[in-house]
Amino acid sequence: MKISTEIASAAALVGEEKAVEYTAKAGFDAWDFSMFDMCKYDWSAGCFLPNDNPLASDNYLAFARRLKQIGLDNGILCNQSHAPFPSRGPIIPYLKRALECTAEAGGKICIIHPDNYLSAQENAEMYFDLLPFAKECGVKIATENMWGWDKEKDQSSFAACATSASFNEHLDVVNDDFFVACLDIGHAEMRGSGEGAANMIRALGNRLQALHIHDNDCWHDSHQIPFSMSIDFDAVVKALKDINYSGYFTLEASSYLEAFTPETTQKGLCDLAASAKRLSDMFEAL
C-alpha cells in the first residue's frame, strides 16, 4: 500500500517546492497537492485579499509543472489534490483551475468539498458543471464527508456527506464514474456527526478511492498524526482491507507540523511517514 501526505502544512514552513522535496526524502511515495492558497477571500469584507502565491498568478500551470518535476526528480508523484474551499460563491471559478493544476501535476483525483449545508441535489449542480472539464483533464472529482458545529451541545453536527446515507446519496445523484468518494477518517469519527470510519468505509465500498487520514479525540477535528490520539486504526484498516481498497494511504495530519520550524520540517515529515508506513504494514499483514 503506497503512502502520501498533504503538503500544505510543510509548505507553510518551507514553501511548496521544498515541501515536495522533503516529502520524498521522508519516504512517502506521493504527495497530495494542497491548493488552499490559490485564492484568499475575506468573507466578512466580501473581497479577495492580495495573494502572491504562484497558484494565484497567470503562471499557475507552470508552477504545477515545476512541482511535478521536483517530485519526479526525487522519486515520487502527485497522487491527488485538494481544491480551495468552501465550495461556494467566489471560490467556484477557482475549482476549474484546481482541476487543471491537478492534471498538470500528474494527479488523478481532485477533492472538491460539497457545500456543508446544501442537499445532495443542490451540491450535484456544482459537480455537474465541473465534470465535463474534469473529464477533459483526465481527473476524477472526489467529494468528502463534512461537519458542522452545535455550540449548545459542544459537538459536531450533520453536514453534507457526514453519514453513509448522505454520502451515498451525493454519489447516486451525480452517478458518474468520474465522481468518487474521499473519506476523511477524522471527520467520520467526530462525536455528533460522524458514524464511524469503519462503518462508512464498508458502506461506500468501491466508490471509496481516496482518503484523508489523521487522528483526533473522537470529538474535535484535530488533524493530528495517526496513533497519537483516540481513533481505532485497527478497525479502520480492517474495513479498508474488507472492501479491497486500492488507493493511497494519504495523510491529512496538517496540525502536526505546527509545532515544527523550517529547520525541523524534515524531522516532522519523517514522523508522519513512519505513521503512514505503520498503517500500510497493518493493511498488508491482514
C-alpha positions as CSV (number, residue, x, y, z in Angstrom):
1,M,0.0,0.0,0.0
2,K,1.5,3.3,-1.1
3,I,1.6,6.3,1.2
4,S,1.1,10.0,0.6
5,T,0.6,13.3,2.5
6,E,-0.8,16.7,2.1
7,I,1.9,19.4,1.5
8,A,0.1,22.5,2.9
9,S,1.5,22.2,6.4
10,A,5.0,21.7,5.2
11,A,4.6,24.5,2.6
12,A,3.6,26.9,5.3
13,L,7.1,26.4,6.8
14,V,9.4,25.9,3.8
15,G,7.3,26.7,0.6
16,E,5.7,24.2,-1.8
17,E,8.9,23.3,-3.7
18,K,10.8,22.3,-0.6
19,A,7.7,20.6,0.8
20,V,7.6,18.2,-2.2
21,E,11.3,17.5,-1.9
22,Y,11.2,16.9,1.8
23,T,8.1,14.7,1.4
24,A,10.1,12.5,-0.9
25,K,13.1,12.4,1.4
26,A,10.9,11.4,4.3
27,G,9.9,8.2,2.5
28,F,6.5,8.9,1.1
29,D,5.5,7.5,-2.3
30,A,3.5,10.5,-3.4
31,W,2.3,14.0,-2.4
32,D,-1.2,15.5,-2.1
33,F,-1.3,18.8,-3.9
34,S,-2.9,21.3,-1.4
35,M,-4.2,24.3,-3.2
36,F,-5.8,26.3,-0.4
37,D,-3.7,29.4,-1.2
38,M,-4.9,29.5,-4.8
39,C,-7.3,32.2,-3.6
40,K,-7.7,34.1,-0.4
41,Y,-11.2,35.6,0.2
42,D,-12.3,37.7,3.0
43,W,-15.9,36.6,3.6
44,S,-16.7,39.4,6.1
45,A,-15.5,42.1,3.7
46,G,-16.7,40.4,0.5
47,C,-13.5,40.7,-1.4
48,F,-10.3,38.8,-2.4
49,L,-7.2,39.6,-0.5
50,P,-3.7,40.3,-2.0
51,N,-2.1,37.0,-2.9
52,D,1.4,36.3,-4.1
53,N,1.1,32.5,-4.2
54,P,2.2,31.2,-7.7
55,L,-1.1,29.3,-7.9
56,A,-2.9,32.7,-7.9
57,S,-0.8,34.1,-10.8
58,D,-1.2,33.7,-14.5
59,N,1.6,31.2,-14.4
60,Y,-0.2,28.7,-12.2
61,L,0.2,25.8,-14.7
62,A,4.0,26.4,-15.0
63,F,4.2,26.2,-11.2
64,A,2.2,22.9,-11.1
65,R,4.6,21.5,-13.7
66,R,7.6,22.7,-11.6
67,L,6.2,20.9,-8.5
68,K,5.6,17.7,-10.6
69,Q,9.2,17.8,-11.8
70,I,10.6,18.2,-8.3
71,G,8.6,15.2,-7.3
72,L,9.8,13.1,-10.2
73,D,13.4,14.2,-9.7
74,N,13.1,12.9,-6.1
75,G,11.2,9.7,-7.0
76,I,7.6,10.5,-6.1
77,L,4.5,11.5,-7.9
78,C,1.3,13.5,-7.2
79,N,-1.5,11.1,-6.4
80,Q,-4.3,13.6,-5.6
81,S,-5.1,17.2,-4.8
82,H,-7.3,19.3,-2.7
83,A,-9.1,22.3,-4.2
84,P,-9.8,25.6,-2.4
85,F,-12.8,25.7,-0.1
86,P,-15.5,26.4,0.9
87,S,-17.1,25.4,-2.4
88,R,-19.5,28.4,-2.8
89,G,-19.8,31.8,-4.4
90,P,-16.5,33.5,-5.3
91,I,-14.5,30.3,-4.8
92,I,-16.3,28.3,-7.5
93,P,-14.4,29.7,-10.5
94,Y,-11.1,28.5,-9.0
95,L,-12.3,24.9,-8.9
96,K,-11.6,24.5,-12.6
97,R,-8.1,26.0,-12.1
98,A,-7.6,23.4,-9.3
99,L,-8.6,20.6,-11.8
100,E,-6.1,22.0,-14.4
101,C,-3.3,22.1,-11.8
102,T,-4.1,18.6,-10.7
103,A,-3.8,17.3,-14.2
104,E,-0.6,19.3,-14.8
105,A,1.0,17.9,-11.6
106,G,0.0,14.3,-12.6
107,G,-2.7,13.8,-10.0
108,K,-5.6,11.6,-10.8
109,I,-8.2,12.7,-8.2
110,C,-9.1,16.2,-7.0
111,I,-11.0,16.5,-3.7
112,I,-13.7,19.2,-4.0
113,H,-15.8,19.7,-0.9
114,P,-19.5,19.8,-1.1
115,D,-21.2,22.8,0.4
116,N,-21.7,21.8,4.0
117,Y,-25.3,22.8,4.2
118,L,-26.7,22.0,0.7
119,S,-28.6,18.9,-0.2
120,A,-27.2,16.2,-2.4
121,Q,-29.4,17.5,-5.3
122,E,-28.2,21.1,-4.7
123,N,-24.5,20.1,-4.5
124,A,-24.9,18.0,-7.6
125,E,-25.4,21.2,-9.7
126,M,-21.8,22.3,-8.9
127,Y,-20.4,18.8,-9.7
128,F,-22.4,18.5,-12.9
129,D,-20.9,21.9,-14.1
130,L,-17.4,20.7,-13.3
131,L,-17.5,17.1,-14.5
132,P,-17.1,17.8,-18.3
133,F,-14.0,19.9,-17.6
134,A,-12.7,17.3,-15.2
135,K,-13.0,14.6,-17.9
136,E,-11.1,16.8,-20.3
137,C,-8.4,17.0,-17.8
138,G,-8.5,13.3,-17.0
139,V,-9.0,13.9,-13.3
140,K,-11.7,12.4,-11.1
141,I,-13.6,14.6,-8.6
142,A,-13.9,13.3,-5.1
143,T,-16.5,14.6,-2.7
144,E,-15.8,14.4,1.1
145,N,-17.7,14.0,4.4
146,M,-18.1,17.3,6.2
147,W,-19.2,18.5,9.6
148,G,-20.9,21.5,11.3
149,W,-20.7,22.5,15.0
150,D,-23.5,22.6,17.5
151,K,-22.5,25.2,20.1
152,E,-25.1,24.2,22.6
153,K,-24.2,20.5,22.6
154,D,-20.5,21.4,22.1
155,Q,-20.0,18.8,19.4
156,S,-20.1,18.4,15.7
157,S,-23.4,18.3,13.8
158,F,-24.6,17.0,10.5
159,A,-23.3,18.4,7.2
160,A,-23.1,17.1,3.7
161,C,-21.8,13.5,3.3
162,A,-21.4,13.2,7.1
163,T,-23.3,9.9,7.2
164,S,-23.1,6.9,4.9
165,A,-26.6,7.6,3.6
166,S,-25.9,11.3,2.8
167,F,-22.5,10.3,1.2
168,N,-24.0,7.6,-1.0
169,E,-26.9,9.9,-1.9
170,H,-24.5,12.5,-3.2
171,L,-22.8,9.8,-5.3
172,D,-26.1,8.4,-6.5
173,V,-27.4,11.8,-7.7
174,V,-24.4,12.5,-9.8
175,N,-23.9,8.9,-10.8
176,D,-20.7,9.2,-12.8
177,D,-17.5,7.2,-12.9
178,F,-15.5,10.4,-12.6
179,F,-17.3,11.2,-9.3
180,V,-15.9,9.3,-6.3
181,A,-15.5,9.3,-2.6
182,C,-12.7,10.6,-0.4
183,L,-13.4,9.6,3.2
184,D,-11.9,11.9,5.9
185,I,-11.2,9.4,8.7
186,G,-11.1,12.1,11.4
187,H,-14.4,13.7,10.3
188,A,-16.1,10.3,10.4
189,E,-15.0,9.8,14.0
190,M,-16.3,13.1,15.4
191,R,-18.9,12.9,18.1
192,G,-22.3,14.2,17.0
193,S,-21.9,13.9,13.2
194,G,-19.7,11.1,12.2
195,E,-21.0,7.5,12.3
196,G,-17.5,5.9,12.5
197,A,-14.9,5.5,9.7
198,A,-15.2,1.7,9.6
199,N,-18.9,1.8,9.0
200,M,-18.6,4.4,6.3
201,I,-15.8,2.6,4.6
202,R,-17.9,-0.5,4.2
203,A,-21.0,1.5,3.2
204,L,-19.0,3.3,0.4
205,G,-17.3,0.1,-0.9
206,N,-15.5,0.5,-4.2
207,R,-16.7,4.1,-4.5
208,L,-14.1,4.9,-1.9
209,Q,-11.0,5.9,-4.0
210,A,-9.2,8.4,-1.8
211,L,-8.5,9.0,1.9
212,H,-7.7,11.9,4.3
213,I,-6.1,10.1,7.3
214,H,-5.5,11.8,10.7
215,D,-6.2,11.3,14.3
216,N,-8.4,13.1,16.9
217,D,-10.1,12.6,20.3
218,C,-13.3,11.4,18.6
219,W,-14.7,14.9,19.4
220,H,-12.7,17.7,17.7
221,D,-11.2,17.9,14.2
222,S,-7.7,17.8,15.4
223,H,-5.8,16.7,12.3
224,Q,-3.1,15.0,14.3
225,I,-0.6,12.3,13.4
226,P,-2.1,8.8,13.5
227,F,-1.7,6.8,16.7
228,S,-1.4,9.9,18.8
229,M,-5.0,10.2,20.0
230,S,-8.2,8.1,20.1
231,I,-9.1,6.7,16.7
232,D,-9.1,2.9,16.4
233,F,-6.9,2.4,13.4
234,D,-7.1,-1.4,13.6
235,A,-10.8,-1.2,12.9
236,V,-10.2,1.4,10.1
237,V,-7.5,-0.7,8.4
238,K,-9.6,-3.9,8.7
239,A,-12.5,-2.2,7.0
240,L,-10.3,-0.9,4.2
241,K,-9.0,-4.4,3.7
242,D,-12.5,-5.8,3.7
243,I,-13.5,-3.6,0.7
244,N,-10.2,-4.3,-1.1
245,Y,-9.3,-0.6,-1.0
246,S,-6.7,0.0,-3.7
247,G,-6.0,3.8,-3.4
248,Y,-3.2,5.5,-1.5
249,F,-3.0,5.9,2.3
250,T,-2.9,9.8,2.2
251,L,-2.3,11.7,5.4
252,E,-4.0,15.0,6.2
253,A,-2.4,15.4,9.7
254,S,-2.0,19.0,8.9
255,S,-1.8,20.2,12.5
256,Y,1.2,18.0,13.4
257,L,3.8,20.2,11.8
258,E,2.6,23.4,13.6
259,A,5.0,22.5,16.4
260,F,8.0,22.4,14.0
261,T,10.2,25.1,12.5
262,P,11.6,25.4,8.9
263,E,14.8,23.7,10.2
264,T,12.9,20.7,11.7
265,T,10.3,20.3,9.0
266,Q,12.1,17.2,7.6
267,K,12.0,15.5,11.0
268,G,8.3,16.1,11.3
269,L,7.7,14.7,7.8
270,C,9.7,11.6,8.7
271,D,7.5,11.2,11.8
272,L,4.4,11.4,9.6
273,A,5.9,8.9,7.0
274,A,6.6,6.4,9.8
275,S,3.0,6.6,10.9
276,A,1.7,6.1,7.4
277,K,4.1,3.1,6.9
278,R,2.7,1.6,10.1
279,L,-0.8,1.8,8.6
280,S,0.4,0.3,5.4
281,D,2.1,-2.5,7.2
282,M,-1.1,-3.2,9.1
283,F,-3.0,-3.4,5.9
284,E,-0.6,-5.7,4.2
285,A,-0.5,-8.0,7.2
286,L,-4.2,-8.7,7.0
